[in-house]
Amino acid sequence: MYSVYQHWDKLKTCVVGKSYPPEFYSYITNSRVRNVMERIAIETEEDYQKLINLLESFSVNVLRPTLQKSIEYYKTKDNLIIPPPMTPRDYSAMVGDTLYWLKQKNFIDYKDIIQSVKKHNKVNHELQVSASNTTRIGKDLYFGTSVNETVDDLLYKKDFFPDYRCHFIDTIGHSDACFCPVVPGLIISLDDIQVYEKTFPNWEVIYLGEQNWDKIKPFIQLKEKNAGKWWVPGEELNDDFTEFVETWLSHWVGYVEESVFDVNMLVVDKKNVICNNYNKEIFSAFERYGITPHIINFRHRYFWDGGLHCITSDLDREGVMEDYFPERNM
């Protein structure tokens, strides 16, 4: 049986997403557009393979979605193409020994994985619980708000988790793009996300603030054209490509300004974490806590709007439910 109680327990089984292959885009007649999409496809899979190789070096069992053979399956009635199964965490969360997996448009791509889990675990398709918005800290669950969703909108979830203490945080977007409790006692966070003295009393918090914007200055050139939703480095002035994405793929891209970096990390265990790049302050904190960072540069995270945490979904980790805040009621 699979289970996840704390996201820093040793990772054993993990889903890694998948994008469309380069030949998928053969239907695009404009070569200035098709060539970019083919390059994104090739480089995205290259980075997936780097991540998979690293996970397998830690003896993690990696599962991947199965793409359908025909492009026709991915077309909507309006002749749009639905997004590839890039970010399984957006639709799924293993909480304890129950897998929550919302049925979305590319649900069939994950069907084999879900059927395998159903042999041993309860699977719930009704309650929307996303591990990109749910932080599992033993007996405490932290739910972040989504766009157009308030804390009050989330209170009903308490009834579904009677064995947990439920907390609700106004993140207004995926919480894994806002903060990451890496190990007990250490949190990496953007500014002004929550009052940590209430939710994680006495834990050290390292704030990133605005410092990472210097790394993506070319993105600013594109903001006025695409409202800050996506970015492909080197294609800021490719108006053909920008027009194609905004016309046909606007439903693929998110809002990258909510996830400038790198709090979107995947914790393998208490001693190892996977992140996108180097940050002096964060790496110093990792050293103090005995954590080894492993860098995997997911190059097109600003196009797909998904970091290393988003493009995975942990199905099984070692360990049982711990109580990190026993002074709390229940």
Secondary structure as UniProt FT lines:
FT   TURN            7..8
FT   STRAND          11..16
FT   HELIX           22..27
FT   HELIX           31..57
FT   TURN            58..59
FT   STRAND          61..63
FT   HELIX           71..74
FT   TURN            77..78
FT   HELIX           88..90
FT   STRAND          92..96
FT   STRAND          98..101
FT   TURN            105..106
FT   HELIX           107..110
FT   HELIX           111..118
FT   TURN            119..120
FT   STRAND          122..124
FT   TURN            131..132
FT   STRAND          134..137
FT   TURN            138..139
FT   STRAND          140..144
FT   TURN            147..148
FT   HELIX           151..154
FT   HELIX           155..160
FT   TURN            162..163
FT   STRAND          165..169
FT   HELIX           175..177
FT   STRAND          179..183
FT   TURN            184..185
FT   STRAND          186..189
FT   TURN            191..192
FT   HELIX           196..199
FT   TURN            201..202
FT   STRAND          204..207
FT   TURN            209..210
FT   HELIX           211..216
FT   HELIX           217..226
FT   TURN            227..228
FT   TURN            233..234
FT   TURN            236..237
FT   HELIX           239..248
FT   TURN            250..252
FT   HELIX           256..259
FT   STRAND          266..269
FT   TURN            270..271
FT   STRAND          272..275
FT   HELIX           280..288
FT   TURN            289..290
FT   STRAND          292..295
FT   TURN            299..300
FT   HELIX           301..304
FT   TURN            308..311
FT   STRAND          312..317
FT   TURN            326..327
//
